[in-house]
């Protein structure tokens, strides 16, 4: 009798587990660590984590089909978004790249920092007035946003109340979704956030296709650098307002340099964001670096030296090894590397390999980078 009861319980348990698996499906992400995606029978649950340095907040979003009844049991404190969304406001230019890859640019009805947008079709619609310019920070006009009747407002936060989403916007009841792709540790992790955005538009298959193609090309390029023994040393960034924020050793920038066959000078650091340093400390560590990449917005050595004559003493500047990702910068300062380049890190990686080890990619023409003269 006891054996029969045990067998019955095991059978019931297996049925329950199987049924639960059918009901709920957690998508396994390949690289991204800052969001979770769970598909339930009546909705999709998205959870955003690691919003900024030392943050322990999570934000949850429930995506429910537009014409379906609202499920009776929903996670507490989750923002409900009806899908597919039709009217979108983007508060940062980085979302332009994802929406372009998903073929959803036509849904944008409002955008912040419009001067920094690179996508030609979006700029055209801004000029025509079909995309409204949105103010940021404390100048944000909630009434103008309400009049746009957005289905989705995409933004991010840094933990700095001076620049982050104003409290009045959070209290407005508008469909605000906060993302944290910039806190990822791998270039492909940032690219994988296309899977986060896709369910809002019901284009999951398109996101999978775009991402898988990027992964295939990126990993192929990375493999080409794995046997390299002589790895050039690399310095990043440039000072702003007296502080030099070099990329953290656990950042996606550090990983990209490593995958491109470089030796990042702060690779042993465990920080994801920038490391605030003064110029003297950077010089002590990087005076003899082989390459200097991404020196702020400078586009010539003359501009660089005018900002600080000490920059001429770096070995990288003396041998002409200063490269910036400004090749596709627009007349108003917009840079496509922060749109398409985020979604297609394989293109950025190809540029870096061409810079550090030109013989590996003899036919590659730089896409985002240029050699400062």
C-alpha positions as CSV (number, residue, x, y, z in Angstrom):
1,X,0.0,0.0,0.0
2,X,2.8,2.4,1.0
3,X,4.6,1.7,-2.3
4,X,1.4,2.4,-4.3
5,X,0.9,5.6,-2.4
6,X,4.4,6.7,-3.1
7,X,4.1,5.9,-6.8
8,X,0.9,7.9,-7.0
9,X,2.4,10.9,-5.3
10,X,5.4,10.8,-7.7
11,X,3.0,10.6,-10.7
12,X,1.0,13.5,-9.4
13,X,4.1,15.6,-8.8
14,X,5.5,14.9,-12.3
15,X,2.1,16.0,-13.8
16,X,2.1,19.2,-11.7
17,X,5.7,20.0,-12.7
18,X,5.1,19.3,-16.3
19,X,2.0,21.5,-16.2
20,X,3.9,24.3,-14.5
21,X,6.6,24.1,-17.1
22,X,4.0,24.4,-19.8
23,X,2.4,27.4,-18.1
24,X,5.6,29.4,-17.3
25,X,8.7,29.7,-19.5
26,X,11.8,31.6,-18.4
27,X,13.9,32.5,-21.4
28,X,17.6,31.6,-21.0
29,X,19.7,34.6,-22.0
30,X,23.2,34.0,-23.4
31,X,25.0,37.2,-22.2
32,X,22.7,39.7,-20.6
33,X,22.5,39.7,-16.8
34,X,20.4,42.7,-16.0
35,X,17.0,41.6,-17.1
36,X,14.8,38.5,-16.9
37,X,12.1,37.4,-19.3
38,X,9.3,35.0,-18.3
39,X,6.5,34.0,-20.6
40,X,3.2,33.2,-18.8
41,X,0.0,32.0,-20.5
42,X,-1.7,35.4,-20.2
43,X,1.2,37.8,-20.1
44,X,5.0,38.3,-20.3
45,X,6.9,39.4,-17.2
46,X,10.1,41.5,-17.6
47,X,12.3,42.2,-14.6
48,X,15.1,44.9,-14.8
49,X,17.9,44.7,-12.4
50,X,21.2,46.5,-11.6
51,X,19.9,49.8,-12.6
52,X,23.0,51.7,-11.6
53,X,26.1,51.2,-9.5
54,X,25.3,49.7,-6.1
55,X,21.6,49.6,-6.9
56,X,19.5,46.9,-5.4
57,X,16.2,47.9,-7.0
58,X,14.2,45.8,-9.4
59,X,11.6,47.1,-11.8
60,X,8.9,44.7,-13.2
61,X,6.8,45.1,-16.3
62,X,3.8,43.0,-17.3
63,X,3.0,42.9,-21.0
64,X,-0.6,41.9,-21.8
65,X,-2.0,41.6,-25.3
66,X,-3.9,44.8,-26.2
67,X,-7.3,43.2,-26.7
68,X,-7.1,40.5,-24.0
69,X,-8.8,40.8,-20.6
70,X,-6.4,41.9,-17.8
71,X,-5.4,38.7,-15.8
72,X,-6.8,38.5,-12.3
73,X,-3.5,37.6,-10.7
74,X,-0.6,39.8,-11.6
75,X,2.8,40.4,-9.8
76,X,2.6,43.3,-7.3
77,X,4.2,46.6,-8.1
78,X,4.5,45.7,-11.8
79,X,3.7,48.3,-14.5
80,X,1.2,47.0,-17.0
81,X,1.9,47.6,-20.7
82,X,-0.6,46.7,-23.4
83,X,1.0,45.1,-26.5
84,X,1.9,45.6,-29.3
85,X,2.7,49.2,-28.5
86,X,2.0,51.7,-31.2
87,X,3.2,55.0,-29.9
88,X,6.7,55.2,-28.3
89,X,8.7,58.0,-26.6
90,X,12.5,57.5,-26.4
91,X,14.4,59.5,-23.7
92,X,17.9,58.4,-24.9
93,X,19.3,57.8,-28.4
94,X,20.5,54.3,-27.6
95,X,16.9,53.0,-28.1
96,X,17.0,54.2,-31.7
97,X,19.4,51.5,-32.7
98,X,17.3,48.7,-31.2
99,X,14.0,50.0,-32.7
100,X,15.7,50.4,-36.1
101,X,16.9,46.7,-36.0
102,X,13.4,45.7,-35.0
103,X,11.9,47.8,-37.9
104,X,9.9,49.9,-35.4
105,X,11.1,53.4,-35.9
106,X,7.7,54.5,-37.3
107,X,6.3,54.1,-33.8
108,X,8.3,56.9,-32.3
109,X,6.2,59.9,-31.5
110,X,8.5,61.7,-29.1
111,X,12.2,61.9,-28.5
112,X,14.6,63.6,-26.1
113,X,18.1,65.0,-27.0
114,X,17.0,65.1,-30.6
115,X,20.2,66.8,-31.8
116,X,22.1,63.6,-30.9
117,X,20.0,61.2,-33.0
118,X,21.7,59.8,-36.0
119,X,19.1,57.7,-37.9
120,X,18.2,59.7,-41.0
121,X,14.5,58.6,-41.1
122,X,14.0,59.7,-37.5
123,X,15.8,63.1,-38.1
124,X,13.5,63.6,-41.1
125,X,10.4,63.0,-39.1
126,X,11.7,65.4,-36.4
127,X,12.1,68.1,-39.0
128,X,8.6,67.4,-40.4
129,X,7.2,67.7,-36.9
130,X,5.8,64.1,-36.6
131,X,8.2,63.4,-33.8
132,X,8.0,65.8,-30.9
133,X,11.0,67.0,-29.1
134,X,10.9,66.1,-25.4
135,X,12.6,68.1,-22.7
136,X,14.7,66.3,-20.0
137,X,15.4,66.7,-16.3
138,X,13.4,69.3,-14.4
139,X,12.4,71.0,-17.7
140,X,10.3,68.0,-18.6
141,X,6.7,69.0,-19.5
142,X,4.3,66.2,-18.3
143,X,1.3,67.7,-20.1
144,X,3.0,67.5,-23.5
145,X,3.8,63.9,-22.8
146,X,0.2,63.2,-21.8
147,X,-1.0,64.8,-25.1
148,X,1.2,62.3,-27.1
149,X,-0.7,59.4,-25.5
150,X,2.3,57.1,-25.6
151,X,2.0,53.4,-25.1
152,X,5.6,53.2,-23.9
153,X,8.3,55.6,-22.6
154,X,11.8,54.2,-22.7
155,X,14.4,55.6,-20.3
156,X,17.3,54.7,-17.9
157,X,18.6,56.0,-14.6
158,X,22.1,56.5,-13.2
159,X,21.4,57.1,-9.6
160,X,22.1,60.8,-9.9
161,X,18.8,62.8,-9.1
162,X,20.1,65.8,-11.0
163,X,19.9,63.9,-14.3
164,X,17.5,61.0,-13.7
165,X,13.8,60.6,-14.3
166,X,12.0,63.4,-12.4
167,X,9.6,62.2,-9.6
168,X,6.8,64.0,-11.3
169,X,7.1,61.7,-14.3
170,X,7.2,58.6,-12.2
171,X,4.0,59.8,-10.5
172,X,2.3,60.6,-13.8
173,X,0.9,57.2,-14.4
174,X,2.5,57.1,-17.9
175,X,3.9,53.8,-19.1
176,X,7.5,54.3,-18.2
177,X,10.0,51.4,-18.7
178,X,13.5,51.8,-17.2
179,X,16.3,49.8,-18.7
180,X,19.9,49.1,-17.6
181,X,21.8,47.8,-20.7
182,X,24.7,50.2,-20.1
183,X,25.5,48.3,-16.9
184,X,26.2,45.1,-18.7
185,X,29.6,43.6,-18.7
186,X,29.8,42.3,-22.3
187,X,29.2,44.0,-25.6
188,X,26.9,41.1,-26.7
189,X,25.0,41.5,-23.4
190,X,24.1,45.1,-24.4
191,X,23.1,43.8,-27.8
192,X,20.9,41.1,-26.2
193,X,18.6,43.8,-24.8
194,X,17.0,43.7,-28.2
195,X,15.2,40.6,-26.7
196,X,13.9,42.8,-23.9
197,X,12.4,45.4,-26.3
198,X,11.0,42.9,-28.8
199,X,8.0,41.6,-26.8
200,X,6.6,45.2,-26.5
201,X,6.2,45.1,-30.3
202,X,5.4,41.3,-30.7
203,X,8.5,40.9,-32.9
204,X,10.5,38.3,-30.8
205,X,11.5,36.3,-33.9
206,X,13.1,39.3,-35.5
207,X,15.1,40.1,-32.3
208,X,16.4,36.5,-32.2
209,X,17.5,36.7,-35.8
210,X,19.3,40.0,-35.4
211,X,21.0,38.9,-32.2
212,X,22.0,35.5,-33.4
213,X,23.7,37.0,-36.5
214,X,25.6,39.4,-34.3
215,X,26.8,36.6,-31.9
216,X,27.9,34.5,-34.8
217,X,30.0,37.2,-36.4
218,X,31.3,38.5,-33.0
219,X,32.5,35.1,-31.8
220,X,34.1,34.4,-35.1
221,X,36.1,37.6,-34.8
222,X,37.0,36.9,-31.2
223,X,38.3,33.5,-32.1
224,X,40.7,35.0,-34.5
225,X,42.5,36.9,-31.7
226,X,42.7,34.1,-29.1
227,X,46.1,32.9,-30.2
228,X,47.8,36.3,-30.1
229,X,50.7,36.5,-27.7
230,X,51.8,40.1,-28.2
231,X,48.8,42.1,-27.0
232,X,49.2,45.9,-27.1
233,X,48.4,47.9,-24.0
234,X,45.3,50.2,-24.2
235,X,44.2,53.4,-22.5
236,X,40.6,54.7,-22.8
237,X,38.6,57.9,-22.3
238,X,39.8,61.5,-21.6
239,X,39.2,63.9,-18.7
240,X,35.9,65.8,-18.3
241,X,35.7,68.7,-15.8
242,X,39.0,67.7,-14.3
243,X,38.2,64.0,-13.8
244,X,39.3,61.1,-16.1
245,X,36.7,58.3,-16.0
246,X,38.6,55.4,-17.5
247,X,36.4,52.3,-18.2
248,X,36.1,49.9,-15.4
249,X,37.8,46.5,-15.7
250,X,34.4,44.7,-15.6
251,X,32.8,47.0,-18.2
252,X,31.8,46.0,-21.7
253,X,34.6,48.3,-23.0
254,X,37.2,46.4,-21.2
255,X,35.8,43.1,-22.6
256,X,35.7,44.5,-26.1
257,X,39.4,45.4,-25.9
258,X,40.3,42.0,-24.6
259,X,38.2,40.3,-27.3
260,X,40.0,42.4,-29.9
261,X,43.4,41.2,-28.8
262,X,44.3,44.1,-26.6
263,X,45.5,44.4,-23.0
264,X,43.5,46.9,-21.1
265,X,45.5,48.6,-18.5
266,X,42.7,48.6,-15.9
267,X,41.5,45.0,-16.7
268,X,42.2,43.9,-13.1
269,X,39.7,46.4,-11.8
270,X,36.3,44.9,-10.8
271,X,34.2,48.0,-11.5
272,X,31.6,48.1,-14.2
273,X,31.2,51.8,-14.7
274,X,33.9,54.5,-15.1
275,X,36.8,54.8,-12.6
276,X,37.3,58.5,-11.6
277,X,41.0,59.4,-11.7
278,X,43.1,62.5,-12.1
279,X,45.4,63.0,-15.1
280,X,48.5,62.5,-13.0
281,X,47.5,59.0,-11.9
282,X,46.5,58.0,-15.4
283,X,49.8,59.2,-16.8
284,X,51.7,57.2,-14.2
285,X,50.0,54.0,-15.4
286,X,49.4,54.7,-19.1
287,X,52.2,57.0,-20.3
288,X,53.7,54.2,-22.3
289,X,50.4,52.6,-23.5
290,X,50.5,51.4,-27.1
291,X,47.0,52.7,-28.0
292,X,44.6,55.4,-26.7
293,X,41.0,54.9,-27.8
294,X,37.8,56.8,-27.2
295,X,39.3,60.1,-26.0
296,X,36.0,61.9,-25.3
297,X,34.7,63.9,-28.3
298,X,38.2,65.0,-29.6
299,X,38.6,64.5,-33.4
300,X,42.2,65.7,-33.8
301,X,45.5,65.6,-31.9
302,X,45.5,69.4,-32.0
303,X,42.1,69.5,-30.2
304,X,43.5,67.0,-27.7
305,X,46.7,68.9,-27.0
306,X,44.7,72.2,-26.7
307,X,42.7,70.7,-23.9
308,X,45.8,69.7,-22.0
309,X,49.4,69.9,-23.4
310,X,50.4,67.0,-21.2
311,X,48.5,64.7,-23.6
312,X,51.4,65.1,-26.0
313,X,53.6,63.3,-23.6
314,X,51.7,60.0,-23.9
315,X,53.5,57.5,-26.1
316,X,50.3,56.6,-28.0
317,X,50.0,60.2,-29.2
318,X,53.7,60.4,-30.2
319,X,53.4,57.3,-32.4
320,X,50.0,58.2,-33.9
321,X,48.0,55.5,-32.1
322,X,45.0,57.6,-30.9
323,X,41.7,56.4,-32.3
324,X,38.2,57.7,-31.5
325,X,34.8,56.2,-32.3
326,X,33.8,59.5,-34.0
327,X,33.8,58.5,-37.7
328,X,30.0,58.6,-37.9
329,X,29.4,61.7,-35.7
330,X,26.8,64.1,-37.1
331,X,26.9,67.8,-37.4
332,X,25.0,68.2,-34.1
333,X,27.1,65.7,-32.2
334,X,25.0,62.6,-32.7
335,X,27.1,59.4,-33.1
336,X,25.8,56.2,-34.7
337,X,28.1,54.1,-32.6
338,X,25.6,54.7,-29.7
339,X,22.7,53.5,-32.0
340,X,23.7,50.9,-34.5
341,X,27.0,50.1,-32.8
342,X,25.2,49.0,-29.6
343,X,23.1,46.5,-31.5
344,X,25.9,45.4,-33.7
345,X,29.0,45.1,-31.4
346,X,30.6,42.8,-34.0
347,X,31.1,45.9,-36.2
348,X,32.8,47.7,-33.3
349,X,34.9,44.6,-32.5
350,X,36.1,44.4,-36.2
351,X,37.2,48.0,-36.0
352,X,39.2,47.4,-32.8
353,X,40.9,44.3,-34.3
354,X,41.8,46.3,-37.4
355,X,43.4,49.0,-35.1
356,X,45.3,46.6,-32.8
357,X,46.1,43.8,-35.3
358,X,45.5,45.1,-38.9
359,X,46.9,42.0,-40.5
360,X,44.0,39.9,-39.1
361,X,41.5,41.9,-41.1
362,X,43.3,43.3,-44.1
363,X,40.2,44.2,-46.1
364,X,38.2,45.7,-43.3
365,X,37.5,49.5,-43.5
366,X,36.9,51.2,-40.2
367,X,33.2,51.8,-39.6
368,X,33.1,53.8,-36.4
369,X,36.7,54.6,-35.6
370,X,39.1,57.2,-37.0
371,X,42.8,57.8,-36.5
372,X,43.3,61.2,-35.0
373,X,45.9,63.3,-36.8
